[in-house]
Amino acid sequence: MRVAVDARELCGRTTGVGRYLHELFAEWSVSTDARRHDWTLYAPSAPRVPEAFAGRVRVLPGHGGTAWEQWTLARALAADRPDLLFAPGYTAPLTAPCPVALTIHDVSFVAHPEWFSAREGLRRRLITAWSARRARIILTMSEFSKREIVTRMAQPEGRVRVVYLGTRARPATDMGRAREPIVLYVGSIFERRHVDLLVDAFAEIVAPAFPEARLEIVGENRLPPHARLDHGLDRQPPDVRARVRFRSYVDEATLQDLYARASVFAFLSEYEGFGLTPIEALVAGAAPVVLDTEVAREIYGHSARYVALGPGTREELGRVLVELLGEPSAREAVLAERPAILSRYDWSRTAAATLAALEEAAGAR
């Protein structure tokens, strides 16, 4: 089977979709089932891929946006005529000359159009809907997300496959190390993730209770122009402001160090298709605190503390953070559920199930 892959998310700083695709290729690079296929990875610049796929890259210069996808990539596919296109990031060329396997991570742009600008929301809704209609198989990451795709995008249930994301669990001996009073957030910063509430809860409730506590926020700010995450810090004393750090990106070694040192991981998202970073924090031994949503209950089970979204969220969040930072038994109770939850998530199973779906979409099974 000759498989084409839209690999543009492996260029530059890899975040959500890029991390997903990177982990798939890491597994496929050591899989005899995957390596019997002929892969071509298309990208606007040289992507970071495992050595086994380094000779499979075809660079199509461009900016990597919608025009690149719908014109540059489409023309290359028309010339190369692969047996399948794997589009891992919501959309695909509408004139692709082959079957398409499409990954839709979530449909927040349909469920909550108010979170997007009029132009961006319309673009996402139209192109994702068109791509989904012509896709032979749609992959997604949770039962919640599948129901959203079927209901909100009117897709046949039988074409949507749920493949959970994975983890690379560390040995148990790595998880018992002493923790620092760090509250950590990792992920792109969108309105739906309420990072402003986290900043306010830390500054007004956690910081006075724990003079050594720090809040580390890692993620690109994708809020609307002029929106500020730190407006609540303006009224705080300098020592509190100095204990909140914002970074748009850190390298993998720094990220893993933060996970290993943090006591608590806060991720207040009200809408996700999966939400991987709390699972990664759980692997490293940081207790997750998340909003109480349907998808969060599905993915994290009892291995998280939940807070409700509403007028009292900041105060409830502050109380939970203080409890987890100050009472080791509270954190240990969350982590005690970790083995059962983490056993559900493994990148090798994710990659194998994804490959099987690609083969099915191409008619190779």
C-alpha positions in Angstrom: 0.0 0.0 0.0 1.3 3.4 -0.9 0.4 5.8 1.9 0.6 9.6 1.6 0.7 11.6 4.9 0.1 15.3 5.4 3.1 15.8 7.7 3.1 19.6 8.0 2.4 19.4 11.8 5.8 17.8 12.2 7.5 21.0 11.1 8.5 23.7 13.6 7.2 23.5 17.1 5.2 20.4 17.4 2.1 20.7 19.7 -1.2 18.8 19.7 -1.6 17.3 16.2 2.2 17.2 15.7 2.7 15.3 18.9 0.0 12.7 17.9 1.7 12.2 14.5 5.2 12.1 16.0 4.2 9.3 18.4 2.5 7.3 15.6 5.7 7.5 13.4 7.9 6.6 16.4 5.8 3.3 16.7 5.5 2.7 13.0 9.3 3.0 12.6 9.7 -0.2 14.6 6.6 -2.0 13.3 7.1 -4.7 10.6 3.4 -4.2 9.7 3.9 -0.5 9.1 7.2 -0.8 7.3 5.9 -3.2 4.6 3.9 -0.2 3.2 5.4 2.5 1.0 5.1 5.8 2.9 5.5 9.4 1.6 5.4 12.3 4.0 4.5 15.7 2.4 5.4 18.9 4.3 6.2 22.5 3.5 9.7 22.2 5.1 11.8 19.4 6.5 9.8 17.7 9.3 11.3 15.9 12.3 10.7 12.2 11.7 12.3 9.0 12.9 15.3 7.9 10.9 13.4 5.0 9.4 11.2 7.6 7.6 13.8 10.2 6.8 14.1 9.1 3.2 10.3 9.2 2.8 9.9 12.9 3.0 8.8 15.1 0.1 9.1 18.8 0.8 6.6 21.0 -1.0 7.7 24.6 -0.2 5.0 26.9 1.1 3.5 28.3 4.2 1.6 25.1 5.2 -1.8 26.7 5.5 -5.1 26.0 3.7 -3.8 27.2 0.3 -0.8 24.8 0.6 -3.2 21.9 1.5 -5.8 22.6 -1.1 -3.5 23.5 -4.0 0.1 22.5 -3.5 -0.5 19.1 -1.7 -3.5 18.3 -3.9 -1.3 18.8 -7.1 1.4 16.5 -5.7 -1.1 13.8 -4.8 -2.6 14.1 -8.3 0.8 13.4 -9.8 1.8 10.7 -7.4 -1.5 8.8 -7.1 -1.1 7.1 -3.7 -3.5 4.4 -2.5 -4.4 6.4 0.5 -4.0 9.9 2.1 -3.7 10.0 5.9 -4.8 13.5 7.0 -4.1 13.7 10.8 -5.3 17.3 11.4 -9.0 17.8 10.7 -8.9 18.6 7.0 -7.7 17.2 3.7 -7.5 18.3 0.0 -11.0 18.2 -1.3 -9.7 17.0 -4.7 -7.5 14.2 -3.3 -7.3 11.5 -6.0 -7.4 8.6 -3.5 -9.3 7.4 -0.4 -8.8 9.5 2.7 -8.4 8.6 6.3 -9.1 11.7 8.4 -8.5 12.4 12.0 -10.9 14.9 13.7 -9.6 15.5 17.2 -12.7 17.5 18.3 -15.4 19.7 16.9 -15.2 22.7 19.2 -15.6 25.0 16.2 -19.0 23.5 15.6 -20.1 23.1 19.2 -18.9 26.5 20.3 -18.5 28.9 17.4 -18.3 31.8 19.8 -14.7 30.7 20.7 -13.5 31.5 17.1 -13.4 34.5 14.9 -16.1 34.6 12.3 -13.6 33.9 9.5 -11.6 31.2 11.3 -14.7 29.4 12.5 -16.3 29.4 9.1 -13.1 28.1 7.5 -12.8 25.3 10.0 -16.5 24.3 9.8 -16.7 24.3 6.0 -13.4 22.5 5.2 -13.7 20.0 8.0 -17.2 19.2 7.0 -16.3 18.7 3.3 -13.2 16.7 4.3 -15.3 14.5 6.6 -17.9 13.8 3.9 -15.4 12.5 1.5 -13.3 10.6 4.0 -13.6 6.8 3.9 -12.8 6.5 7.7 -12.8 9.2 10.4 -10.5 8.7 13.4 -11.1 10.4 16.7 -9.9 10.0 20.3 -12.8 9.4 22.6 -16.4 8.1 22.7 -17.4 11.6 23.6 -15.8 13.0 20.4 -17.3 10.3 18.3 -20.8 11.2 19.5 -20.1 14.9 18.8 -18.9 14.1 15.2 -21.9 11.9 14.5 -24.4 14.3 16.0 -23.0 17.8 15.1 -21.5 16.9 11.7 -24.1 14.3 10.6 -21.5 11.6 10.0 -22.5 7.9 9.8 -21.6 6.2 13.1 -20.0 3.3 11.3 -17.4 5.5 9.6 -16.0 6.9 12.8 -13.4 5.0 14.7 -12.3 5.7 18.3 -8.6 5.2 18.9 -7.4 6.4 22.3 -4.1 8.3 22.5 -1.2 6.7 24.4 1.5 7.2 27.0 5.0 6.2 27.5 4.8 5.2 31.2 8.0 5.5 33.3 9.1 2.9 35.8 7.3 3.1 39.1 10.6 4.0 40.9 10.7 7.3 39.0 7.4 8.4 40.4 8.2 8.5 44.1 10.7 11.4 44.1 10.1 14.4 46.3 7.8 17.0 44.7 8.0 20.8 44.7 5.1 23.1 45.4 4.6 23.7 41.7 1.2 24.0 39.9 1.7 23.2 36.2 -0.3 23.9 33.1 0.8 22.6 29.7 -1.1 23.2 26.4 -2.0 25.8 23.9 -4.0 28.5 25.6 -7.5 28.8 24.3 -10.5 30.6 25.8 -12.1 27.2 26.6 -9.2 26.3 28.9 -9.8 29.1 31.4 -6.1 29.7 32.2 -7.2 33.1 33.5 -9.1 31.4 36.3 -6.1 29.3 37.1 -3.9 32.4 37.4 -6.5 34.2 39.6 -7.0 31.2 41.9 -3.2 30.8 42.3 -2.6 34.5 43.0 -5.5 35.0 45.4 -5.8 31.7 47.2 -2.8 29.4 46.7 0.0 32.0 46.9 -1.0 33.4 50.3 -1.3 29.8 51.7 2.0 28.6 50.4 4.8 31.2 50.2 7.0 28.8 48.2 4.4 27.7 45.6 4.9 28.6 42.0 2.6 28.5 38.9 4.2 27.3 35.6 2.3 27.9 32.4 3.6 26.4 29.2 1.7 27.0 26.0 1.3 29.3 23.0 -1.3 32.0 23.7 -4.0 31.6 21.1 -6.5 33.9 22.8 -8.1 36.8 20.8 -6.0 39.9 20.3 -5.7 42.1 23.4 -6.9 39.3 25.7 -4.7 39.1 28.8 -4.0 36.1 31.1 -2.3 38.1 33.8 -4.7 41.0 34.4 -5.4 39.5 37.9 -1.8 39.8 38.7 -1.7 43.5 38.4 -3.2 44.0 41.8 -0.9 41.4 43.4 2.4 42.3 45.2 5.6 41.8 43.3 6.6 38.6 45.1 3.3 36.9 44.0 3.7 38.1 40.4 7.3 36.7 40.3 6.0 33.3 41.2 3.9 33.0 38.0 5.9 32.2 34.9 4.5 32.1 31.3 6.4 30.3 28.5 5.0 29.7 25.1 7.3 26.7 24.5 9.9 24.5 26.1 12.0 21.7 24.8 11.1 18.1 25.6 13.8 17.7 28.3 12.5 20.8 30.1 8.9 19.7 29.8 9.6 16.3 31.3 11.5 18.0 34.1 8.5 20.2 34.9 6.2 17.2 34.9 8.6 15.3 37.3 8.8 18.2 39.7 5.2 19.5 39.8 2.9 18.4 42.6 -0.3 19.4 40.8 -1.3 19.7 37.1 -4.3 22.0 36.4 -6.2 21.8 33.1 -9.5 23.6 33.2 -10.8 22.8 29.7 -14.5 22.7 29.2 -14.2 21.0 25.8 -11.7 18.5 24.4 -11.6 15.5 22.2 -9.2 13.8 24.6 -6.9 16.1 26.6 -3.5 14.4 26.6 -1.4 16.6 28.9 -3.2 15.6 32.2 -2.5 12.0 31.3 1.2 12.8 30.7 1.2 14.6 34.1 -0.4 11.6 35.7 2.3 9.3 34.3 5.0 11.5 35.9 3.2 11.6 39.2 1.5 15.0 39.3 -2.1 15.0 40.4 -4.4 16.4 37.7 -7.2 18.9 38.5 -9.7 19.3 35.6 -13.1 20.7 34.9 -16.0 18.2 35.5 -17.0 17.4 31.9 -18.2 14.3 30.1 -15.0 13.7 28.2 -12.8 14.3 31.3 -14.7 11.6 33.2 -14.3 9.2 30.3 -10.5 9.8 29.9 -9.3 10.4 33.5 -11.8 8.5 35.6 -10.9 8.5 39.3 -7.3 9.7 38.6 -8.2 13.4 38.8 -9.9 15.9 41.0 -12.8 17.7 39.4 -14.1 21.2 39.8 -17.4 22.5 38.3 -17.5 25.5 35.9 -19.6 28.3 37.3 -19.6 31.4 39.4 -17.6 29.7 42.2 -15.0 28.0 40.1 -12.1 30.1 41.2 -12.8 29.6 44.9 -13.4 25.8 44.4 -10.2 25.5 42.3 -8.2 27.4 44.9 -9.4 25.1 47.7 -8.6 21.9 45.7 -5.1 23.2 44.8 -4.4 24.1 48.5 -5.6 20.7 49.6 -3.4 18.8 47.1 -0.3 20.9 47.8 -0.7 20.8 51.6 -2.0 17.3 52.2 0.1 14.4 50.8 -2.7 11.9 51.5 -5.0 13.9 49.1 -2.5 13.7 46.3 -1.8 10.0 47.0 -5.5 9.2 46.8 -5.6 10.6 43.3 -2.5 8.8 42.2 -3.7 5.5 43.7 -6.1 5.2 40.8 -3.3 5.7 38.3 -2.4 2.1 37.2 -6.0 1.3 36.1 -6.3 4.5 34.1 -2.9 4.4 32.5 -3.3 0.8 31.4 -5.8 2.0 28.8 -3.4 4.3 27.0 -0.4 2.9 25.1 1.1 4.4 21.9 1.9 1.0 20.5 -1.8 0.1 20.6 -2.7 3.5 19.3 -0.4 3.1 16.3 -1.5 -0.5 15.6 -5.2 0.5 15.6 -4.5 3.5 13.5 -2.6 1.5 10.9 -5.5 -1.0 10.8 -7.9 1.8 10.1 -5.7 3.2 7.3 -5.4 -0.3 5.7 -9.2 -0.6 5.9 -9.7 2.8 4.4 -7.4 1.9 1.5 -9.1 -1.5 0.9 -5.9 -3.2 1.8 -7.4 -5.5 4.4 
